[in-house]
Amino acid sequence: MNLKNTLFLATLTLFFLSCSNDSTDDLTEVIPVDQTVKFSDVKSIMDNNCNNCHGNPTTNGAPISLVTYDNVKTAIEQHGLIERMSIENGGDGLMPQGGPRLPQATIDVVIKWQTDGFQQ
């Protein structure tokens, strides 16, 4: 193998290694839960962490969209969205699929939105 091919493979390897991330710190912006949580706060979480699969249209076998207020509210009330988000890493059914689990502070924002009465 010549030097040009070796450098290309080394660069390609570094590129792919740099794309992985086991950190949950950059998954989403955390909203302090001492304020009223509105759908715009929850939508940001869905957009950043869920709508890659749960968009409109859905992909990767996702059964429901999480794009609109009604979609997310229904997913919480009828499809166990918060419970699925709360499964521990490696647990069956964890969302986002394949993990890592969202930070608890992020999940708490969605819980508070529900507790606050699904404020728009």
C-alpha positions as CSV (number, residue, x, y, z in Angstrom):
1,M,0.0,0.0,0.0
2,N,1.4,3.4,-0.9
3,L,1.7,6.4,1.3
4,K,-1.3,8.1,-0.4
5,N,-3.6,5.2,0.4
6,T,-2.3,4.9,3.9
7,L,-3.0,8.6,4.6
8,F,-6.4,8.3,3.1
9,L,-7.3,5.3,5.3
10,A,-5.9,7.0,8.4
11,T,-7.9,10.2,7.7
12,L,-11.1,8.1,7.0
13,T,-10.6,6.2,10.2
14,L,-10.2,9.4,12.3
15,F,-13.2,10.9,10.6
16,F,-15.4,7.9,11.6
17,L,-14.0,7.8,15.1
18,S,-14.7,11.5,15.6
19,C,-18.4,11.0,14.7
20,S,-19.1,8.8,17.7
21,N,-20.1,10.3,21.0
22,D,-21.0,8.6,24.2
23,S,-21.7,11.8,26.0
24,T,-25.2,12.9,26.9
25,D,-24.2,16.5,27.6
26,D,-24.8,17.7,24.1
27,L,-28.1,15.9,23.4
28,T,-30.3,18.9,24.2
29,E,-30.5,22.2,26.0
30,V,-31.8,21.8,29.5
31,I,-34.7,24.0,30.6
32,P,-34.8,24.8,34.3
33,V,-37.9,23.1,35.7
34,D,-38.7,25.9,38.1
35,Q,-40.3,27.8,35.2
36,T,-43.5,26.9,33.4
37,V,-42.7,24.5,30.6
38,K,-44.3,25.2,27.2
39,F,-44.5,23.1,24.1
40,S,-41.7,25.1,22.5
41,D,-39.4,23.7,25.2
42,V,-40.5,20.1,24.6
43,K,-40.5,20.6,20.8
44,S,-36.8,21.5,21.0
45,I,-36.1,18.2,22.8
46,M,-38.1,16.2,20.3
47,D,-36.5,18.0,17.3
48,N,-33.0,17.4,18.7
49,N,-33.4,13.9,19.9
50,C,-36.4,12.1,18.5
51,N,-37.5,13.5,15.1
52,N,-34.7,11.9,13.2
53,C,-36.9,8.8,13.3
54,H,-40.2,10.3,14.6
55,G,-40.4,13.1,12.1
56,N,-43.0,13.5,9.4
57,P,-42.8,11.2,7.6
58,T,-41.4,8.7,10.2
59,T,-38.3,6.6,9.4
60,N,-36.5,3.5,10.7
61,G,-39.8,1.9,11.7
62,A,-40.9,4.6,14.1
63,P,-44.7,4.1,14.5
64,I,-45.6,7.7,15.4
65,S,-44.6,11.2,14.5
66,L,-43.5,13.6,17.3
67,V,-43.6,16.8,15.3
68,T,-46.7,18.5,16.5
69,Y,-48.2,19.5,19.9
70,D,-51.0,16.9,19.4
71,N,-48.5,14.2,18.4
72,V,-46.3,14.6,21.5
73,K,-49.3,15.0,23.9
74,T,-50.9,11.8,22.5
75,A,-47.5,9.9,22.7
76,I,-47.3,10.8,26.4
77,E,-50.9,10.1,27.3
78,Q,-51.4,6.9,25.2
79,H,-48.1,5.5,24.1
80,G,-45.9,5.8,27.2
81,L,-43.4,8.3,25.8
82,I,-42.0,9.4,29.2
83,E,-41.7,5.8,30.4
84,R,-39.8,4.9,27.2
85,M,-37.5,7.9,27.6
86,S,-36.9,6.8,31.3
87,I,-35.7,3.3,30.6
88,E,-32.1,2.8,31.7
89,N,-29.3,2.5,29.1
90,G,-29.4,-0.9,27.4
91,G,-33.0,-1.5,28.4
92,D,-35.5,-2.9,25.9
93,G,-37.6,-0.1,24.4
94,L,-35.3,2.8,25.4
95,M,-35.9,6.0,23.4
96,P,-34.0,7.4,21.7
97,Q,-33.6,3.9,20.1
98,G,-30.1,2.6,20.7
99,G,-29.5,5.2,23.4
100,P,-27.8,6.8,25.2
101,R,-30.6,7.7,27.6
102,L,-31.4,11.3,27.7
103,P,-30.2,13.2,30.8
104,Q,-32.7,13.1,33.6
105,A,-33.0,16.9,33.6
106,T,-34.2,16.7,30.0
107,I,-36.7,14.0,30.8
108,D,-37.8,16.1,33.8
109,V,-38.7,19.0,31.3
110,V,-41.1,16.7,29.5
111,I,-42.6,15.4,32.8
112,K,-43.0,19.0,34.0
113,W,-44.8,19.9,30.7
114,Q,-47.2,17.1,31.4
115,T,-47.6,18.2,35.1
116,D,-48.1,21.8,34.0
117,G,-51.1,20.7,31.9
118,F,-49.4,20.6,28.5
119,Q,-49.0,24.3,28.1
120,Q,-48.8,25.6,24.5
